[in-house]
Amino acid sequence: MECKQCGLDLTAYRGCQEVTLRCPQCGETYDLKEFVSDMDEDFEEEMGFVPMDRI
C-alpha cells in the first residue's frame, strides 16, 4: 500500500488505541479501513506481528 501524498510504501503504526498506516517520508496517516480492499495474506501476516493487546 502506498502513500497517496508521496507514493512511498506505508508502514503499520500501533498507537495506544488503534493501528494505522503511516508514511515514513511525509508522515501522512491512514486508517486501515481505507485499504481493506487491498489487504492480502502478506499484509495480514505482517499485521499479525503488531501487538494489539494493550489496555
Secondary structure, DSSP 4 states (H G I P E B T S, - for coil): -B-TTT-PBPEEEE-SS-EEEE-TTT--EEEGGGGGGG--HHHHHHHTTS-----
